[in-house]
Amino acid sequence: MGGRSRAAAQLLSGQGYKDVYNLAGGINAWQGLTAAGPADMGMIQLRGDETPAEIGVLAYGLEQGLVDFYSKVAGTTQEAEVANLLRDLAGIEEKHKARVFELCRSLDPTVADRETFESKTVSHMMEGGFTTEEFLEQNRDVMQTVDGVLNIAMMLETQGLDLYMRYAQKSKDEKSENVLLEIAEDEKAHLEALGRLIEERARE
């Protein structure tokens, strides 16, 4: 139920599964009816012929959106444990940004220092295709507990993984496809780390 189930349904749809449904209200709302919804909800629309360098810039902007989101919520919560977790998550995304930047430099020799690059990388989107403001407005209450933060983070990383894998499939350029798959592997690592945190809390 909740955001993780929607992200899981979106991921499966992106990998070619045809009969995937996510029920609003969770299993308690099931009445035997057939559910339906757009598989591309929340997705960023790309042309499909982006260059590897363009893909790198997009990925960097999405990572920045997630850093902004975690940092903004950390600054508003009254719970110290929640704030610390959010800052840790923002730190992880900062490291991912650094990896993406190095990837961008390898793809485009004209890329100079990171500060200059970042000034030209404008994005108000997060992984999953949401703006920071609209996602915060929808999930502010959920983000007030550690478990809520972990669930939201798991959902966002799953949607990020889905986005990169889906566009890797659509890419017409082998190098662009490899760049997207490389970034997707990083998202898998993030999901594994979040999964371990959730399991550790369940054992406490």
TIRO-2110 file (N, C-alpha, C; in Angstrom, 1 decimal):
// TIRO-2110
0.8, -1.2, 0.0, N, 1, A
0.0, 0.0, 0.0, CA, 1, A
0.9, 1.2, 0.0, C, 1, A
0.3, 2.4, -0.3, N, 2, A
1.0, 3.6, -0.2, CA, 2, A
2.0, 3.8, -1.4, C, 2, A
2.9, 4.8, -1.2, N, 3, A
3.8, 5.2, -2.3, CA, 3, A
4.7, 4.1, -2.8, C, 3, A
5.1, 3.1, -1.9, N, 4, A
6.0, 2.1, -2.4, CA, 4, A
5.3, 1.2, -3.4, C, 4, A
4.0, 0.9, -3.2, N, 5, A
3.3, 0.0, -4.1, CA, 5, A
3.1, 0.7, -5.4, C, 5, A
2.9, 2.0, -5.4, N, 6, A
2.7, 2.7, -6.7, CA, 6, A
4.0, 2.7, -7.5, C, 6, A
5.2, 2.9, -6.7, N, 7, A
6.5, 2.9, -7.4, CA, 7, A
6.8, 1.5, -7.9, C, 7, A
6.4, 0.4, -7.2, N, 8, A
6.6, -0.9, -7.7, CA, 8, A
5.8, -1.2, -8.9, C, 8, A
4.6, -0.8, -8.9, N, 9, A
3.7, -1.0, -10.1, CA, 9, A
4.3, -0.2, -11.3, C, 9, A
4.8, 1.0, -11.1, N, 10, A
5.3, 1.8, -12.2, CA, 10, A
6.6, 1.1, -12.7, C, 10, A
7.4, 0.5, -11.8, N, 11, A
8.6, -0.1, -12.2, CA, 11, A
8.3, -1.4, -13.1, C, 11, A
7.4, -2.2, -12.6, N, 12, A
7.0, -3.4, -13.4, CA, 12, A
6.4, -3.0, -14.8, C, 12, A
5.6, -2.0, -14.8, N, 13, A
5.0, -1.5, -16.1, CA, 13, A
6.1, -1.1, -17.0, C, 13, A
7.1, -0.4, -16.5, N, 14, A
8.2, 0.1, -17.3, CA, 14, A
9.1, -1.1, -17.9, C, 14, A
9.0, -2.2, -17.2, N, 15, A
9.8, -3.4, -17.7, CA, 15, A
9.0, -4.3, -18.6, C, 15, A
7.8, -3.9, -19.0, N, 16, A
7.1, -4.6, -20.0, CA, 16, A
5.9, -5.4, -19.5, C, 16, A
5.7, -5.5, -18.2, N, 17, A
4.5, -6.2, -17.7, CA, 17, A
3.2, -5.5, -18.0, C, 17, A
2.3, -6.2, -18.6, N, 18, A
1.1, -5.6, -19.1, CA, 18, A
-0.1, -5.4, -18.1, C, 18, A
-0.3, -6.3, -17.2, N, 19, A
-1.4, -6.3, -16.3, CA, 19, A
-0.9, -6.0, -14.9, C, 19, A
-0.5, -4.7, -14.7, N, 20, A
0.0, -4.3, -13.4, CA, 20, A
-1.0, -3.2, -12.8, C, 20, A
-1.5, -3.3, -11.6, N, 21, A
-2.4, -2.3, -11.0, CA, 21, A
-2.0, -2.0, -9.6, C, 21, A
-2.2, -0.7, -9.3, N, 22, A
-2.0, -0.2, -8.0, CA, 22, A
-3.3, 0.4, -7.5, C, 22, A
-3.7, -0.1, -6.3, N, 23, A
-5.1, 0.2, -5.8, CA, 23, A
-5.0, 1.4, -4.9, C, 23, A
-5.7, 2.5, -5.2, N, 24, A
-5.8, 3.6, -4.2, CA, 24, A
-6.6, 3.1, -3.0, C, 24, A
-6.0, 3.4, -1.8, N, 25, A
-6.6, 2.9, -0.6, CA, 25, A
-6.1, 1.6, -0.1, C, 25, A
-5.2, 1.0, -0.9, N, 26, A
-4.6, -0.3, -0.4, CA, 26, A
-5.5, -1.4, -0.5, C, 26, A
-5.1, -2.6, 0.0, N, 27, A
-5.9, -3.8, -0.1, CA, 27, A
-7.3, -3.7, 0.5, C, 27, A
-7.4, -2.8, 1.5, N, 28, A
-8.7, -2.6, 2.2, CA, 28, A
-9.7, -2.0, 1.3, C, 28, A
-9.3, -1.4, 0.2, N, 29, A
-10.2, -0.7, -0.7, CA, 29, A
-10.7, -1.7, -1.9, C, 29, A
-10.1, -2.8, -1.9, N, 30, A
-10.4, -3.8, -3.0, CA, 30, A
-11.8, -4.3, -2.9, C, 30, A
-12.5, -4.1, -4.1, N, 31, A
-13.9, -4.6, -4.1, CA, 31, A
-14.2, -5.5, -5.3, C, 31, A
-13.1, -6.1, -5.8, N, 32, A
-13.2, -7.0, -6.9, CA, 32, A
-13.3, -6.3, -8.3, C, 32, A
-13.1, -5.0, -8.3, N, 33, A
-13.2, -4.3, -9.6, CA, 33, A
-11.8, -4.2, -10.3, C, 33, A
-11.8, -3.9, -11.5, N, 34, A
-10.6, -3.7, -12.3, CA, 34, A
-10.0, -2.3, -12.2, C, 34, A
-8.8, -2.2, -11.7, N, 35, A
-8.2, -0.8, -11.6, CA, 35, A
-7.4, -0.5, -12.9, C, 35, A
-7.2, 0.7, -13.2, N, 36, A
-6.4, 1.1, -14.3, CA, 36, A
-5.8, 2.5, -14.1, C, 36, A
-4.7, 2.8, -14.8, N, 37, A
-4.1, 4.1, -14.6, CA, 37, A
-2.9, 4.2, -15.6, C, 37, A
-2.5, 5.5, -15.9, N, 38, A
-1.4, 5.6, -16.9, CA, 38, A
-0.1, 5.2, -16.3, C, 38, A
0.6, 4.3, -17.1, N, 39, A
1.9, 3.8, -16.6, CA, 39, A
3.0, 4.9, -16.5, C, 39, A
2.8, 6.0, -17.3, N, 40, A
3.8, 7.0, -17.3, CA, 40, A
3.5, 8.2, -16.4, C, 40, A
2.6, 8.0, -15.4, N, 41, A
2.3, 9.1, -14.5, CA, 41, A
3.5, 9.5, -13.7, C, 41, A
3.8, 10.8, -13.7, N, 42, A
5.0, 11.3, -13.0, CA, 42, A
6.3, 11.2, -13.7, C, 42, A
6.3, 10.7, -14.9, N, 43, A
7.5, 10.5, -15.7, CA, 43, A
7.9, 11.8, -16.4, C, 43, A
9.1, 12.0, -16.6, N, 44, A
9.6, 13.2, -17.4, CA, 44, A
9.6, 12.8, -18.9, C, 44, A
9.0, 13.6, -19.7, N, 45, A
8.9, 13.3, -21.1, CA, 45, A
10.2, 13.7, -21.8, C, 45, A
10.9, 12.8, -22.4, N, 46, A
12.1, 13.0, -23.2, CA, 46, A
11.8, 12.8, -24.7, C, 46, A
12.7, 13.3, -25.5, N, 47, A
12.5, 13.1, -27.0, CA, 47, A
12.7, 11.6, -27.3, C, 47, A
13.7, 11.0, -26.6, N, 48, A
14.1, 9.7, -27.0, CA, 48, A
15.4, 9.6, -27.7, C, 48, A
15.9, 10.8, -28.2, N, 49, A
17.2, 10.7, -28.9, CA, 49, A
18.2, 11.6, -28.2, C, 49, A
18.1, 11.8, -26.9, N, 50, A
19.1, 12.6, -26.2, CA, 50, A
20.5, 12.1, -26.3, C, 50, A
21.5, 12.9, -26.3, N, 51, A
22.9, 12.5, -26.4, CA, 51, A
23.3, 12.0, -25.0, C, 51, A
24.4, 11.3, -24.8, N, 52, A
24.8, 10.9, -23.5, CA, 52, A
25.1, 12.1, -22.6, C, 52, A
25.6, 13.2, -23.2, N, 53, A
25.9, 14.4, -22.4, CA, 53, A
24.6, 15.0, -21.8, C, 53, A
23.6, 15.0, -22.7, N, 54, A
22.3, 15.5, -22.3, CA, 54, A
21.7, 14.7, -21.2, C, 54, A
21.8, 13.4, -21.3, N, 55, A
21.3, 12.5, -20.2, CA, 55, A
22.0, 12.7, -18.9, C, 55, A
23.3, 13.0, -19.0, N, 56, A
24.1, 13.3, -17.8, CA, 56, A
23.6, 14.5, -17.1, C, 56, A
23.3, 15.6, -17.9, N, 57, A
22.8, 16.8, -17.3, CA, 57, A
21.5, 16.6, -16.7, C, 57, A
20.6, 15.9, -17.3, N, 58, A
19.3, 15.6, -16.8, CA, 58, A
19.4, 14.8, -15.4, C, 58, A
20.3, 13.8, -15.4, N, 59, A
20.5, 13.0, -14.2, CA, 59, A
21.0, 13.9, -13.0, C, 59, A
21.9, 14.8, -13.4, N, 60, A
22.5, 15.7, -12.3, CA, 60, A
21.4, 16.6, -11.8, C, 60, A
20.6, 17.1, -12.6, N, 61, A
19.5, 18.0, -12.2, CA, 61, A
18.5, 17.2, -11.3, C, 61, A
18.2, 16.0, -11.6, N, 62, A
17.3, 15.2, -10.8, CA, 62, A
17.9, 14.9, -9.4, C, 62, A
19.2, 14.6, -9.4, N, 63, A
19.8, 14.4, -8.1, CA, 63, A
19.8, 15.6, -7.2, C, 63, A
20.0, 16.8, -7.9, N, 64, A
19.9, 18.1, -7.1, CA, 64, A
18.6, 18.3, -6.6, C, 64, A
17.5, 18.0, -7.4, N, 65, A
16.2, 18.1, -6.9, CA, 65, A
15.9, 17.3, -5.6, C, 65, A
16.5, 16.1, -5.6, N, 66, A
16.3, 15.2, -4.4, CA, 66, A
17.1, 15.8, -3.2, C, 66, A
18.3, 16.3, -3.4, N, 67, A
19.0, 16.9, -2.4, CA, 67, A
18.2, 18.1, -1.8, C, 67, A
17.7, 18.9, -2.6, N, 68, A
16.9, 20.1, -2.2, CA, 68, A
15.7, 19.6, -1.3, C, 68, A
15.1, 18.5, -1.8, N, 69, A
13.9, 18.0, -1.1, CA, 69, A
14.2, 17.6, 0.3, C, 69, A
15.2, 16.7, 0.4, N, 70, A
15.6, 16.2, 1.7, CA, 70, A
16.1, 17.3, 2.7, C, 70, A
16.9, 18.2, 2.1, N, 71, A
17.4, 19.3, 2.9, CA, 71, A
16.2, 20.2, 3.4, C, 71, A
15.3, 20.5, 2.5, N, 72, A
14.2, 21.3, 2.9, CA, 72, A
13.3, 20.7, 4.0, C, 72, A
13.0, 19.4, 3.9, N, 73, A
12.2, 18.8, 5.0, CA, 73, A
13.0, 18.7, 6.3, C, 73, A
14.3, 18.4, 6.2, N, 74, A
15.2, 18.4, 7.4, CA, 74, A
15.1, 19.7, 8.2, C, 74, A
15.0, 20.8, 7.4, N, 75, A
15.0, 22.1, 8.1, CA, 75, A
13.6, 22.4, 8.7, C, 75, A
12.6, 21.6, 8.4, N, 76, A
11.3, 22.0, 9.0, CA, 76, A
10.8, 21.0, 10.1, C, 76, A
11.4, 19.8, 10.1, N, 77, A
10.9, 18.9, 11.1, CA, 77, A
11.4, 19.2, 12.5, C, 77, A
10.6, 18.8, 13.5, N, 78, A
11.0, 19.1, 14.9, CA, 78, A
11.7, 17.8, 15.5, C, 78, A
11.7, 16.7, 14.8, N, 79, A
12.2, 15.5, 15.3, CA, 79, A
13.7, 15.3, 14.9, C, 79, A
14.6, 15.3, 15.9, N, 80, A
16.0, 15.3, 15.6, CA, 80, A
16.4, 14.0, 14.9, C, 80, A
15.8, 12.8, 15.2, N, 81, A
16.2, 11.6, 14.5, CA, 81, A
15.8, 11.7, 13.0, C, 81, A
14.6, 12.2, 12.8, N, 82, A
14.1, 12.4, 11.4, CA, 82, A
15.0, 13.3, 10.6, C, 82, A
15.4, 14.5, 11.2, N, 83, A
16.2, 15.5, 10.6, CA, 83, A
17.6, 14.9, 10.3, C, 83, A
18.1, 14.1, 11.2, N, 84, A
19.5, 13.5, 10.9, CA, 84, A
19.4, 12.5, 9.8, C, 84, A
18.3, 11.7, 9.7, N, 85, A
18.2, 10.8, 8.6, CA, 85, A
18.1, 11.5, 7.3, C, 85, A
17.3, 12.5, 7.3, N, 86, A
17.1, 13.3, 6.0, CA, 86, A
18.4, 13.9, 5.6, C, 86, A
19.2, 14.4, 6.5, N, 87, A
20.5, 15.0, 6.1, CA, 87, A
21.4, 13.9, 5.6, C, 87, A
21.4, 12.7, 6.2, N, 88, A
22.1, 11.6, 5.7, CA, 88, A
21.8, 11.2, 4.3, C, 88, A
20.4, 11.2, 4.0, N, 89, A
20.0, 10.9, 2.7, CA, 89, A
20.4, 12.0, 1.7, C, 89, A
20.4, 13.2, 2.1, N, 90, A
20.8, 14.3, 1.2, CA, 90, A
22.3, 14.1, 0.9, C, 90, A
23.1, 13.7, 1.9, N, 91, A
24.5, 13.5, 1.7, CA, 91, A
24.8, 12.4, 0.7, C, 91, A
24.0, 11.3, 0.8, N, 92, A
24.1, 10.2, -0.2, CA, 92, A
23.9, 10.7, -1.6, C, 92, A
22.9, 11.5, -1.7, N, 93, A
22.5, 12.1, -3.1, CA, 93, A
23.6, 13.0, -3.5, C, 93, A
24.3, 13.8, -2.6, N, 94, A
25.4, 14.6, -3.0, CA, 94, A
26.5, 13.8, -3.6, C, 94, A
26.8, 12.6, -3.0, N, 95, A
27.8, 11.7, -3.5, CA, 95, A
27.4, 11.2, -4.9, C, 95, A
26.2, 10.9, -5.0, N, 96, A
25.7, 10.5, -6.3, CA, 96, A
25.8, 11.6, -7.4, C, 96, A
25.6, 12.8, -7.0, N, 97, A
25.8, 13.9, -7.9, CA, 97, A
27.2, 14.0, -8.3, C, 97, A
28.1, 13.8, -7.4, N, 98, A
29.6, 13.8, -7.8, CA, 98, A
29.9, 12.8, -8.8, C, 98, A
29.3, 11.6, -8.6, N, 99, A
29.6, 10.5, -9.6, CA, 99, A
29.0, 10.9, -11.0, C, 99, A
27.8, 11.5, -11.0, N, 100, A
27.2, 11.9, -12.2, CA, 100, A
28.0, 13.0, -12.9, C, 100, A
28.5, 13.9, -12.1, N, 101, A
29.3, 15.0, -12.7, CA, 101, A
30.6, 14.4, -13.4, C, 101, A
31.2, 13.4, -12.7, N, 102, A
32.4, 12.8, -13.3, CA, 102, A
32.0, 12.1, -14.6, C, 102, A
30.9, 11.5, -14.6, N, 103, A
30.4, 10.9, -15.8, CA, 103, A
30.2, 11.9, -16.9, C, 103, A
29.6, 13.1, -16.6, N, 104, A
29.4, 14.2, -17.5, CA, 104, A
30.7, 14.7, -18.1, C, 104, A
31.7, 14.8, -17.3, N, 105, A
33.0, 15.3, -17.7, CA, 105, A
33.6, 14.3, -18.7, C, 105, A
33.4, 13.0, -18.5, N, 106, A
33.9, 12.0, -19.4, CA, 106, A
33.2, 12.0, -20.7, C, 106, A
31.9, 12.4, -20.7, N, 107, A
31.2, 12.5, -21.9, CA, 107, A
31.3, 13.7, -22.8, C, 107, A
31.6, 14.8, -22.1, N, 108, A
31.7, 16.1, -22.7, CA, 108, A
33.0, 16.8, -22.3, C, 108, A
34.0, 16.9, -23.1, N, 109, A
35.3, 17.5, -22.7, CA, 109, A
35.3, 19.0, -22.5, C, 109, A
34.1, 19.6, -22.9, N, 110, A
34.0, 21.0, -22.7, CA, 110, A
33.5, 21.4, -21.3, C, 110, A
33.1, 20.4, -20.5, N, 111, A
32.7, 20.6, -19.2, CA, 111, A
33.8, 21.1, -18.3, C, 111, A
33.7, 22.3, -17.7, N, 112, A
34.8, 22.8, -16.9, CA, 112, A
34.6, 22.4, -15.4, C, 112, A
34.7, 23.3, -14.5, N, 113, A
34.6, 23.0, -13.1, CA, 113, A
33.2, 22.8, -12.7, C, 113, A
33.0, 22.1, -11.6, N, 114, A
31.7, 21.7, -11.2, CA, 114, A
30.7, 22.9, -10.9, C, 114, A
31.3, 24.0, -10.4, N, 115, A
30.4, 25.1, -10.0, CA, 115, A
29.8, 25.7, -11.3, C, 115, A
30.6, 25.8, -12.4, N, 116, A
30.1, 26.4, -13.6, CA, 116, A
29.1, 25.4, -14.2, C, 116, A
29.4, 24.2, -14.2, N, 117, A
28.5, 23.2, -14.7, CA, 117, A
27.1, 23.2, -14.0, C, 117, A
27.2, 23.3, -12.7, N, 118, A
26.0, 23.3, -11.9, CA, 118, A
25.1, 24.6, -12.1, C, 118, A
25.8, 25.7, -12.4, N, 119, A
25.0, 26.9, -12.7, CA, 119, A
24.2, 26.8, -14.0, C, 119, A
24.6, 25.9, -14.9, N, 120, A
23.9, 25.8, -16.1, CA, 120, A
22.9, 24.6, -16.1, C, 120, A
22.9, 23.9, -15.0, N, 121, A
22.1, 22.7, -14.8, CA, 121, A
20.9, 23.1, -14.0, C, 121, A
19.8, 23.5, -14.6, N, 122, A
18.6, 24.0, -13.9, CA, 122, A
17.6, 22.9, -13.9, C, 122, A
17.1, 22.5, -12.7, N, 123, A
16.0, 21.5, -12.7, CA, 123, A
15.2, 21.7, -11.4, C, 123, A
13.9, 21.7, -11.6, N, 124, A
13.0, 21.8, -10.4, CA, 124, A
12.4, 20.4, -10.2, C, 124, A
12.9, 19.4, -10.8, N, 125, A
12.4, 18.1, -10.7, CA, 125, A
13.2, 17.2, -9.8, C, 125, A
12.5, 16.2, -9.2, N, 126, A
13.1, 15.1, -8.5, CA, 126, A
13.1, 13.8, -9.2, C, 126, A
13.8, 12.8, -8.8, N, 127, A
13.7, 11.5, -9.3, CA, 127, A
12.2, 11.1, -9.2, C, 127, A
11.7, 10.5, -10.3, N, 128, A
10.3, 10.2, -10.3, CA, 128, A
9.5, 11.2, -11.1, C, 128, A
10.1, 12.3, -11.4, N, 129, A
9.4, 13.3, -12.3, CA, 129, A
8.5, 14.3, -11.5, C, 129, A
8.7, 14.4, -10.2, N, 130, A
7.9, 15.4, -9.4, CA, 130, A
8.7, 16.6, -9.2, C, 130, A
8.0, 17.8, -9.0, N, 131, A
8.7, 19.0, -8.5, CA, 131, A
8.9, 18.8, -7.0, C, 131, A
9.9, 19.5, -6.5, N, 132, A
10.2, 19.4, -5.0, CA, 132, A
9.0, 20.0, -4.3, C, 132, A
8.4, 21.1, -4.7, N, 133, A
7.3, 21.7, -4.0, CA, 133, A
6.0, 20.9, -4.0, C, 133, A
5.6, 20.3, -5.1, N, 134, A
4.4, 19.5, -5.1, CA, 134, A
4.5, 18.2, -4.4, C, 134, A
5.7, 17.6, -4.4, N, 135, A
5.9, 16.4, -3.7, CA, 135, A
5.9, 16.7, -2.1, C, 135, A
6.5, 17.7, -1.7, N, 136, A
6.6, 18.1, -0.3, CA, 136, A
5.2, 18.4, 0.2, C, 136, A
4.4, 19.1, -0.6, N, 137, A
3.0, 19.4, -0.2, CA, 137, A
2.2, 18.1, 0.0, C, 137, A
2.4, 17.1, -0.9, N, 138, A
1.6, 15.9, -0.8, CA, 138, A
2.0, 15.0, 0.3, C, 138, A
3.3, 15.1, 0.7, N, 139, A
3.8, 14.1, 1.7, CA, 139, A
4.4, 14.7, 2.9, C, 139, A
4.1, 15.9, 3.2, N, 140, A
4.6, 16.6, 4.4, CA, 140, A
4.4, 15.8, 5.7, C, 140, A
3.1, 15.4, 5.9, N, 141, A
2.8, 14.7, 7.1, CA, 141, A
3.5, 13.3, 7.2, C, 141, A
3.6, 12.6, 6.1, N, 142, A
4.3, 11.3, 6.2, CA, 142, A
5.8, 11.5, 6.6, C, 142, A
6.4, 12.6, 6.2, N, 143, A
7.8, 12.8, 6.4, CA, 143, A
8.1, 13.2, 7.9, C, 143, A
7.2, 13.0, 8.8, N, 144, A
7.5, 13.4, 10.2, CA, 144, A
7.9, 12.3, 11.1, C, 144, A
8.1, 11.1, 10.5, N, 145, A
8.6, 9.9, 11.3, CA, 145, A
9.7, 9.3, 10.5, C, 145, A
10.6, 8.6, 11.2, N, 146, A
11.7, 7.9, 10.5, CA, 146, A
11.2, 6.9, 9.5, C, 146, A
10.2, 6.1, 9.9, N, 147, A
9.6, 5.1, 9.0, CA, 147, A
9.0, 5.7, 7.8, C, 147, A
8.3, 6.8, 8.0, N, 148, A
7.7, 7.5, 6.9, CA, 148, A
8.8, 8.0, 5.9, C, 148, A
9.9, 8.6, 6.4, N, 149, A
11.0, 9.1, 5.6, CA, 149, A
11.6, 7.9, 4.8, C, 149, A
11.8, 6.8, 5.4, N, 150, A
12.4, 5.6, 4.7, CA, 150, A
11.4, 5.1, 3.6, C, 150, A
10.1, 5.1, 3.9, N, 151, A
9.2, 4.6, 2.9, CA, 151, A
9.2, 5.6, 1.7, C, 151, A
9.2, 6.9, 2.0, N, 152, A
9.2, 7.9, 0.9, CA, 152, A
10.5, 7.8, 0.1, C, 152, A
11.6, 7.6, 0.8, N, 153, A
12.9, 7.5, 0.1, CA, 153, A
12.9, 6.2, -0.8, C, 153, A
12.4, 5.1, -0.3, N, 154, A
12.3, 3.9, -1.0, CA, 154, A
11.5, 4.1, -2.3, C, 154, A
10.4, 4.8, -2.2, N, 155, A
9.5, 5.1, -3.3, CA, 155, A
10.3, 5.9, -4.3, C, 155, A
10.9, 7.0, -3.9, N, 156, A
11.6, 7.9, -4.8, CA, 156, A
12.8, 7.2, -5.6, C, 156, A
13.5, 6.4, -4.8, N, 157, A
14.6, 5.7, -5.5, CA, 157, A
14.1, 4.6, -6.5, C, 157, A
13.0, 4.0, -6.2, N, 158, A
12.4, 3.0, -7.1, CA, 158, A
11.9, 3.7, -8.4, C, 158, A
11.3, 4.9, -8.2, N, 159, A
10.9, 5.6, -9.4, CA, 159, A
12.1, 6.1, -10.2, C, 159, A
13.2, 6.5, -9.5, N, 160, A
14.4, 6.9, -10.2, CA, 160, A
14.9, 5.7, -11.0, C, 160, A
15.0, 4.6, -10.4, N, 161, A
15.4, 3.4, -11.1, CA, 161, A
14.6, 3.1, -12.3, C, 161, A
13.3, 3.2, -12.1, N, 162, A
12.4, 3.0, -13.2, CA, 162, A
12.6, 4.0, -14.4, C, 162, A
12.8, 5.2, -14.0, N, 163, A
13.0, 6.3, -15.0, CA, 163, A
14.2, 6.0, -15.9, C, 163, A
15.3, 5.7, -15.2, N, 164, A
16.6, 5.4, -16.0, CA, 164, A
16.5, 4.2, -16.8, C, 164, A
15.9, 3.1, -16.3, N, 165, A
15.8, 1.8, -17.0, CA, 165, A
14.9, 2.0, -18.2, C, 165, A
13.8, 2.7, -18.0, N, 166, A
12.8, 2.9, -19.0, CA, 166, A
13.4, 3.6, -20.2, C, 166, A
14.1, 4.7, -19.9, N, 167, A
14.7, 5.5, -21.0, CA, 167, A
15.9, 4.8, -21.6, C, 167, A
16.6, 3.9, -20.8, N, 168, A
17.6, 3.1, -21.4, CA, 168, A
17.0, 2.2, -22.5, C, 168, A
15.9, 1.7, -22.3, N, 169, A
15.2, 0.8, -23.3, CA, 169, A
14.8, 1.7, -24.5, C, 169, A
14.4, 2.9, -24.3, N, 170, A
14.0, 3.8, -25.4, CA, 170, A
15.1, 4.4, -26.2, C, 170, A
16.3, 4.4, -25.6, N, 171, A
17.4, 5.1, -26.2, CA, 171, A
17.8, 4.5, -27.5, C, 171, A
18.1, 5.4, -28.5, N, 172, A
18.5, 4.9, -29.8, CA, 172, A
20.0, 4.9, -30.0, C, 172, A
20.7, 5.4, -28.9, N, 173, A
22.1, 5.5, -28.9, CA, 173, A
22.7, 4.5, -27.9, C, 173, A
23.6, 3.6, -28.3, N, 174, A
24.1, 2.6, -27.4, CA, 174, A
24.9, 3.3, -26.2, C, 174, A
25.6, 4.4, -26.5, N, 175, A
26.4, 5.0, -25.4, CA, 175, A
25.4, 5.7, -24.4, C, 175, A
24.3, 6.3, -24.9, N, 176, A
23.3, 6.9, -24.0, CA, 176, A
22.7, 5.8, -23.1, C, 176, A
22.4, 4.7, -23.8, N, 177, A
21.8, 3.5, -23.1, CA, 177, A
22.7, 3.1, -21.9, C, 177, A
24.0, 3.0, -22.2, N, 178, A
24.9, 2.5, -21.2, CA, 178, A
25.1, 3.5, -20.0, C, 178, A
25.0, 4.8, -20.4, N, 179, A
25.0, 5.8, -19.3, CA, 179, A
23.8, 5.7, -18.4, C, 179, A
22.6, 5.5, -19.0, N, 180, A
21.4, 5.4, -18.2, CA, 180, A
21.5, 4.1, -17.3, C, 180, A
22.0, 3.0, -17.9, N, 181, A
22.1, 1.8, -17.1, CA, 181, A
23.1, 1.9, -16.0, C, 181, A
24.1, 2.6, -16.2, N, 182, A
25.1, 2.8, -15.2, CA, 182, A
24.5, 3.6, -14.0, C, 182, A
23.7, 4.7, -14.3, N, 183, A
23.1, 5.4, -13.3, CA, 183, A
22.0, 4.6, -12.6, C, 183, A
21.3, 3.7, -13.3, N, 184, A
20.3, 2.8, -12.7, CA, 184, A
21.0, 1.9, -11.7, C, 184, A
22.2, 1.4, -12.0, N, 185, A
22.9, 0.6, -11.0, CA, 185, A
23.1, 1.3, -9.7, C, 185, A
23.4, 2.6, -9.8, N, 186, A
23.6, 3.3, -8.5, CA, 186, A
22.3, 3.4, -7.8, C, 186, A
21.2, 3.5, -8.5, N, 187, A
19.9, 3.6, -7.8, CA, 187, A
19.6, 2.2, -7.1, C, 187, A
20.0, 1.1, -7.7, N, 188, A
19.8, -0.2, -7.1, CA, 188, A
20.6, -0.2, -5.8, C, 188, A
21.8, 0.3, -5.8, N, 189, A
22.6, 0.3, -4.6, CA, 189, A
21.9, 1.1, -3.5, C, 189, A
21.3, 2.3, -3.9, N, 190, A
20.6, 3.1, -2.9, CA, 190, A
19.4, 2.3, -2.3, C, 190, A
18.7, 1.6, -3.2, N, 191, A
17.6, 0.8, -2.7, CA, 191, A
18.0, -0.3, -1.7, C, 191, A
19.1, -0.9, -2.0, N, 192, A
19.6, -2.0, -1.1, CA, 192, A
20.0, -1.4, 0.3, C, 192, A
20.6, -0.2, 0.3, N, 193, A
20.9, 0.5, 1.5, CA, 193, A
19.7, 0.8, 2.3, C, 193, A
18.7, 1.4, 1.6, N, 194, A
17.4, 1.7, 2.3, CA, 194, A
16.7, 0.5, 2.8, C, 194, A
16.8, -0.6, 2.1, N, 195, A
16.2, -1.9, 2.5, CA, 195, A
16.8, -2.4, 3.8, C, 195, A
18.1, -2.2, 3.9, N, 196, A
18.8, -2.7, 5.1, CA, 196, A
18.4, -1.8, 6.3, C, 196, A
18.3, -0.5, 6.1, N, 197, A
17.8, 0.3, 7.2, CA, 197, A
16.5, -0.1, 7.7, C, 197, A
15.6, -0.3, 6.7, N, 198, A
14.2, -0.7, 7.1, CA, 198, A
14.2, -2.0, 7.9, C, 198, A
15.0, -3.0, 7.4, N, 199, A
15.1, -4.3, 8.1, CA, 199, A
15.7, -4.1, 9.5, C, 199, A
16.7, -3.3, 9.6, N, 200, A
17.3, -3.0, 11.0, CA, 200, A
16.2, -2.4, 11.9, C, 200, A
15.4, -1.5, 11.5, N, 201, A
14.4, -0.9, 12.3, CA, 201, A
13.3, -2.0, 12.7, C, 201, A
13.0, -2.9, 11.7, N, 202, A
12.0, -3.9, 12.0, CA, 202, A
12.5, -4.8, 13.1, C, 202, A
13.8, -5.0, 13.2, N, 203, A
14.4, -6.0, 14.2, CA, 203, A
14.5, -5.3, 15.6, C, 203, A
14.4, -4.0, 15.7, N, 204, A
14.6, -3.3, 16.9, CA, 204, A
13.4, -3.5, 17.9, C, 204, A
END
